[in-house]
């Protein structure tokens, strides 16, 4: 019988990567594979400190620790004398395995370890992760299913350490009955995408679903879009290019910052744009004029009834391709929703990067007169 691919992936990547991430749907074998990997690691080494952590101790005891102990018993590796049930410690081949929940502050704030296993990592709060990871000397293993909000601390990790994605199909140990039960849920679109295929699914009502990470082509014509804010909302600057034949919209985030003065914006604009056109929010005509006088090549986007809806409608015909460092664009694409889809009214939130894109998009696609651009 073949090995679970999660196990093979762990053996290949833990030795060289700070993070090893396992993303999968239901019954993909992530937990069991990691249990086997930890046991194999302990066979080959001695004196390692390993922590197995889940969001709560109750959940850990009923799931991952239960599985781990069952495997130890099955292979005659469990010895009650090596198990400190009071402090939740097991000694295996001279290595210390600590298991606890993130709801134990003393464990989270005071411990150091060599290897950290975050079981169901998507359920951890970012503050907890910020306590655990700096106290981990070598490697971090994170398994999770993609049933998580679009704005999640894991996003930054996954950009640098892309996960292995597995499903129930990759698990050679499931029974026919288990497979039939899983496949009976294919009619539930969201459940099937997340738990059946192991993929993240856009929140209900999101406006732009068709996007992916990629590189910005060197030979593509481009310009910049800019939206303005100050106290609460950020000032943004986005590099925008369009491949009309392939219907692909390429984006790179250049700026996302609150509290910027006009001179600070001008300095960024000149450095980044290098003389290329910047299409800015026409709701700030004085600011755009000041930026012009400071040496920025500026144009004002045209606004009016129906311009937002028209721009969104045309942009939906394109696949968005964003660079991996464009974190705030990704957040907005995962969060920008309809307030009233029938009337085409979006929620006026999570749109500072997207509005900037829309301004530039109209010029690049030749629809300046319709909704996105005005000379001046």
C-alpha positions as CSV (number, residue, x, y, z in Angstrom):
1,X,0.0,0.0,0.0
2,X,1.4,3.4,-0.9
3,X,2.4,6.0,1.7
4,X,0.1,9.0,2.3
5,X,1.6,11.9,0.2
6,X,1.5,14.1,3.4
7,X,4.1,11.8,5.0
8,X,6.3,11.9,1.9
9,X,6.1,15.7,1.7
10,X,7.0,16.0,5.4
11,X,10.1,13.8,5.0
12,X,11.2,15.9,2.0
13,X,10.6,19.4,3.3
14,X,10.9,19.6,7.1
15,X,14.7,19.0,6.8
16,X,15.2,22.3,4.8
17,X,12.2,24.6,5.4
18,X,11.3,26.7,8.4
19,X,7.6,26.0,7.7
20,X,6.1,22.9,6.2
21,X,2.4,23.4,5.4
22,X,-0.2,20.7,4.8
23,X,-3.6,21.9,3.4
24,X,-6.3,19.4,2.9
25,X,-9.9,18.5,2.9
26,X,-11.6,16.1,5.2
27,X,-10.0,12.7,5.7
28,X,-6.9,13.5,3.6
29,X,-4.7,11.9,6.2
30,X,-2.8,15.0,7.3
31,X,-2.9,14.3,11.1
32,X,-2.0,10.6,10.8
33,X,0.8,11.3,8.4
34,X,2.3,13.9,10.7
35,X,2.1,11.5,13.7
36,X,4.0,8.9,11.7
37,X,6.6,11.5,10.7
38,X,7.1,12.6,14.3
39,X,7.6,9.0,15.4
40,X,10.1,8.4,12.6
41,X,11.9,11.6,13.5
42,X,12.2,10.4,17.1
43,X,13.6,7.1,15.9
44,X,16.5,8.8,14.1
45,X,17.4,11.5,16.7
46,X,17.7,11.9,20.4
47,X,17.3,14.9,22.7
48,X,14.8,16.8,20.6
49,X,12.0,18.9,22.2
50,X,8.8,18.6,20.2
51,X,5.5,20.4,21.0
52,X,2.2,19.3,19.6
53,X,-0.3,22.2,20.0
54,X,-4.0,22.7,19.1
55,X,-6.2,25.7,19.8
56,X,-7.7,24.1,23.0
57,X,-6.5,21.2,25.1
58,X,-9.9,19.6,25.0
59,X,-9.9,19.4,21.2
60,X,-6.3,18.2,21.2
61,X,-7.0,15.4,23.7
62,X,-10.0,14.2,21.7
63,X,-8.2,14.3,18.3
64,X,-4.5,14.6,17.6
65,X,-3.2,13.2,20.9
66,X,-5.8,10.4,20.7
67,X,-4.5,9.5,17.3
68,X,-0.9,9.7,18.3
69,X,-1.3,7.5,21.3
70,X,-3.3,4.9,19.3
71,X,-0.4,4.7,16.8
72,X,2.1,4.3,19.6
73,X,0.0,1.4,21.0
74,X,-0.5,-0.2,17.6
75,X,3.2,-0.4,17.0
76,X,4.0,-1.4,20.6
77,X,5.8,1.9,21.2
78,X,3.6,3.1,24.1
79,X,5.0,2.7,27.6
80,X,3.0,4.1,30.5
81,X,6.3,4.7,32.4
82,X,7.3,7.2,29.7
83,X,4.0,9.1,29.9
84,X,3.6,12.0,32.4
85,X,-0.1,12.5,32.1
86,X,-0.1,15.3,34.7
87,X,2.2,17.6,32.7
88,X,1.2,16.1,29.3
89,X,4.6,14.9,28.3
90,X,5.7,11.7,26.5
91,X,9.3,10.5,26.2
92,X,9.9,8.6,22.9
93,X,13.4,7.3,22.1
94,X,15.0,9.9,24.3
95,X,13.0,12.8,22.9
96,X,10.5,14.9,24.7
97,X,7.0,15.3,23.2
98,X,4.9,18.0,24.9
99,X,1.2,18.2,24.0
100,X,-1.0,21.0,25.1
101,X,-3.7,23.5,24.1
102,X,-3.2,27.2,23.2
103,X,-5.7,28.0,25.9
104,X,-2.9,27.3,28.5
105,X,-1.1,30.7,28.8
106,X,1.7,29.3,30.8
107,X,2.6,26.9,28.1
108,X,2.3,29.4,25.3
109,X,4.4,32.2,26.9
110,X,7.0,30.2,28.7
111,X,8.1,27.3,26.6
112,X,10.9,26.8,24.1
113,X,11.1,23.9,21.7
114,X,13.0,22.5,18.7
115,X,10.0,21.4,16.6
116,X,6.5,22.9,16.7
117,X,3.5,21.1,15.2
118,X,0.4,23.3,14.9
119,X,-2.5,21.0,14.5
120,X,-5.5,22.6,12.7
121,X,-3.4,25.7,12.4
122,X,-6.2,27.8,10.9
123,X,-7.9,27.8,14.3
124,X,-5.1,29.6,16.1
125,X,-5.2,33.4,16.8
126,X,-2.4,35.4,15.4
127,X,-1.4,36.7,18.8
128,X,-0.8,33.0,19.9
129,X,1.3,32.3,16.8
130,X,3.4,35.4,17.6
131,X,4.2,33.8,20.9
132,X,4.9,30.3,19.7
133,X,7.0,30.8,16.6
134,X,9.8,32.9,18.0
135,X,10.3,30.3,20.7
136,X,10.7,27.5,18.1
137,X,14.4,26.9,17.3
138,X,14.2,24.9,14.1
139,X,11.0,23.8,12.3
140,X,7.3,24.4,12.3
141,X,4.7,22.0,10.8
142,X,1.2,23.4,10.2
143,X,-1.7,21.3,9.1
144,X,-5.0,22.9,8.3
145,X,-8.2,22.7,6.2
146,X,-9.1,25.8,4.1
147,X,-12.3,26.6,6.0
148,X,-10.9,29.9,7.1
149,X,-11.6,33.6,6.6
150,X,-10.0,35.4,3.7
151,X,-7.9,37.7,5.9
152,X,-5.8,35.2,7.9
153,X,-2.3,35.2,9.3
154,X,-1.6,32.0,7.4
155,X,-1.7,33.9,4.1
156,X,1.7,35.4,4.6
157,X,3.2,32.0,5.5
158,X,1.7,30.3,2.5
159,X,3.1,32.9,0.1
160,X,6.6,31.9,1.2
161,X,5.9,28.3,1.9
162,X,3.3,27.0,-0.5
163,X,1.3,24.1,1.0
164,X,0.8,20.6,-0.2
165,X,-2.9,20.2,-1.0
166,X,-4.4,16.8,-0.5
167,X,-7.9,15.3,-0.4
168,X,-9.6,12.1,0.6
169,X,-8.5,10.7,-2.8
170,X,-4.9,10.8,-1.7
171,X,-5.6,8.8,1.5
172,X,-5.1,5.1,0.7
173,X,-6.4,4.0,4.1
174,X,-10.1,5.0,3.7
175,X,-12.8,2.4,3.5
176,X,-15.3,2.3,0.6
177,X,-18.0,3.5,3.0
178,X,-16.0,6.5,4.1
179,X,-15.4,7.5,0.5
180,X,-19.1,7.1,-0.4
181,X,-20.1,9.3,2.6
182,X,-17.7,12.1,1.5
183,X,-18.8,12.0,-2.2
184,X,-22.4,12.1,-1.2
185,X,-21.9,15.8,-0.3
186,X,-20.8,16.9,-3.8
187,X,-24.1,18.8,-4.2
188,X,-23.1,21.2,-1.5
189,X,-20.9,23.6,-3.5
190,X,-19.1,25.3,-0.6
191,X,-18.6,22.1,1.5
192,X,-17.3,20.2,-1.5
193,X,-14.8,22.8,-2.6
194,X,-13.4,23.2,1.0
195,X,-13.7,19.7,2.4
196,X,-13.9,17.6,-0.7
197,X,-11.3,19.2,-2.9
198,X,-9.2,20.9,-0.2
199,X,-9.4,24.4,-1.7
200,X,-10.1,27.7,-0.2
201,X,-13.4,29.1,-1.3
202,X,-14.3,32.7,-1.8
203,X,-16.8,34.1,0.8
204,X,-20.4,34.2,-0.3
205,X,-21.1,37.5,-2.2
206,X,-17.5,38.3,-3.1
207,X,-17.3,40.4,-6.3
208,X,-14.1,39.2,-7.9
209,X,-13.6,35.5,-7.6
210,X,-11.4,34.9,-10.6
211,X,-7.9,35.8,-9.4
212,X,-4.5,34.1,-8.9
213,X,-0.9,34.8,-8.0
214,X,1.6,35.3,-10.7
215,X,4.4,37.5,-12.1
216,X,4.0,40.9,-13.7
217,X,5.2,40.5,-17.4
218,X,8.2,42.6,-18.2
219,X,7.0,43.5,-21.7
220,X,3.5,44.5,-20.7
221,X,2.4,48.2,-21.1
222,X,1.2,49.6,-17.8
223,X,0.3,52.6,-15.8
224,X,-0.7,53.3,-12.2
225,X,-3.9,53.9,-10.3
226,X,-4.1,55.8,-7.1
227,X,-6.8,56.2,-4.3
228,X,-6.4,58.6,-1.4
229,X,-7.0,58.4,2.3
230,X,-5.5,59.8,5.5
231,X,-6.7,59.1,9.0
232,X,-8.5,55.8,8.6
233,X,-8.2,54.9,5.0
234,X,-4.9,54.3,3.2
235,X,-3.4,56.1,0.2
236,X,-2.8,53.4,-2.4
237,X,-0.8,53.1,-5.6
238,X,-1.1,50.1,-7.9
239,X,0.8,49.1,-11.0
240,X,-1.7,47.9,-13.6
241,X,-1.3,46.1,-16.9
242,X,-3.8,44.5,-19.2
243,X,-3.3,41.6,-21.6
244,X,-6.4,42.2,-23.8
245,X,-6.0,39.0,-25.9
246,X,-5.8,36.7,-22.9
247,X,-8.2,38.8,-20.8
248,X,-5.7,39.0,-17.9
249,X,-5.4,42.0,-15.6
250,X,-1.9,42.2,-14.0
251,X,-1.5,44.0,-10.7
252,X,1.3,44.9,-8.3
253,X,0.8,46.8,-5.1
254,X,3.2,49.7,-4.7
255,X,1.7,51.6,-1.7
256,X,-0.9,51.1,1.1
257,X,-0.3,53.6,3.9
258,X,-2.4,55.9,6.1
259,X,-1.4,59.4,7.3
260,X,0.6,60.4,4.3
261,X,1.1,64.1,3.5
262,X,1.0,65.4,-0.1
263,X,4.8,65.7,-0.2
264,X,5.2,62.1,1.0
265,X,2.8,60.9,-1.7
266,X,4.6,62.8,-4.3
267,X,8.0,61.4,-3.3
268,X,6.6,57.8,-3.6
269,X,4.8,58.5,-6.9
270,X,7.9,59.9,-8.6
271,X,10.2,57.1,-7.4
272,X,7.8,54.3,-8.3
273,X,6.2,55.6,-11.5
274,X,9.4,56.9,-13.2
275,X,7.4,59.2,-15.4
276,X,4.5,56.8,-16.2
277,X,0.9,58.1,-15.9
278,X,-0.9,57.9,-12.6
279,X,-4.7,58.0,-12.7
280,X,-5.9,59.4,-9.4
281,X,-9.2,59.7,-7.6
282,X,-11.0,62.8,-8.9
283,X,-12.7,63.4,-5.6
284,X,-9.4,65.0,-4.5
285,X,-8.8,67.7,-7.3
286,X,-6.7,69.9,-5.1
287,X,-4.5,67.0,-4.1
288,X,-4.0,65.9,-7.7
289,X,-3.1,69.5,-8.7
290,X,-0.6,69.7,-5.9
291,X,1.0,66.4,-7.0
292,X,1.3,67.7,-10.5
293,X,3.1,70.8,-9.3
294,X,5.5,68.6,-7.4
295,X,6.5,66.8,-10.6
296,X,4.0,63.8,-10.7
297,X,2.4,62.9,-14.0
298,X,-1.2,62.9,-12.9
299,X,-4.6,62.5,-14.4
300,X,-8.0,62.6,-12.6
301,X,-10.4,59.7,-12.9
302,X,-13.9,60.6,-13.9
303,X,-16.7,59.8,-11.4
304,X,-20.4,59.9,-11.9
305,X,-23.6,57.8,-11.6
306,X,-23.0,54.2,-12.6
307,X,-19.2,54.5,-13.1
308,X,-18.4,52.1,-10.2
309,X,-20.8,49.5,-11.4
310,X,-19.7,49.8,-15.1
311,X,-16.1,49.5,-14.1
312,X,-16.7,46.4,-11.9
313,X,-18.8,44.8,-14.7
314,X,-16.0,45.1,-17.3
315,X,-13.3,44.0,-14.8
316,X,-15.2,40.8,-14.1
317,X,-14.4,39.7,-17.7
318,X,-10.7,39.4,-16.8
319,X,-8.6,37.1,-14.7
320,X,-6.7,39.1,-12.1
321,X,-3.1,38.1,-11.7
322,X,-1.4,39.6,-8.6
323,X,2.2,39.5,-7.5
324,X,2.8,37.5,-4.3
325,X,3.8,40.6,-2.3
326,X,0.5,42.4,-3.1
327,X,-0.9,41.4,0.3
328,X,-3.5,44.2,0.5
329,X,-4.8,43.6,-3.0
330,X,-5.4,39.9,-2.1
331,X,-7.2,40.9,1.1
332,X,-9.5,43.2,-0.8
333,X,-10.2,40.7,-3.6
334,X,-11.2,38.2,-0.9
335,X,-13.4,40.7,1.0
336,X,-15.0,43.1,-1.5
337,X,-18.6,42.1,-1.6
338,X,-22.0,43.2,-2.9
339,X,-24.2,45.2,-0.7
340,X,-27.0,44.6,-3.2
341,X,-25.9,42.4,-6.1
342,X,-29.2,42.8,-8.0
343,X,-28.8,46.6,-8.3
344,X,-25.0,46.3,-8.6
345,X,-24.1,48.2,-5.5
346,X,-20.9,47.1,-3.7
347,X,-20.1,47.6,0.0
348,X,-18.0,50.7,0.3
349,X,-15.3,48.8,2.1
350,X,-12.2,46.8,1.2
351,X,-11.9,48.8,-2.0
352,X,-8.9,51.2,-1.7
353,X,-6.6,49.1,-3.9
354,X,-9.5,48.0,-6.2
355,X,-10.7,51.6,-6.8
356,X,-7.1,52.5,-7.8
357,X,-7.1,49.5,-10.2
358,X,-10.4,50.5,-11.7
359,X,-9.1,54.1,-12.5
360,X,-6.1,52.7,-14.4
361,X,-8.0,49.9,-16.0
362,X,-10.4,52.3,-17.8
363,X,-7.5,54.1,-19.4
364,X,-5.7,50.9,-20.5
365,X,-8.8,49.4,-22.0
366,X,-9.9,52.5,-23.9
367,X,-13.0,53.3,-21.9
368,X,-11.8,56.6,-20.5
369,X,-14.8,58.5,-21.7
370,X,-17.2,56.1,-20.2
371,X,-16.3,55.8,-16.6
372,X,-12.8,55.9,-15.5
373,X,-10.8,58.8,-16.9
374,X,-10.8,62.5,-17.6
375,X,-8.0,64.7,-19.0
376,X,-6.9,67.6,-16.9
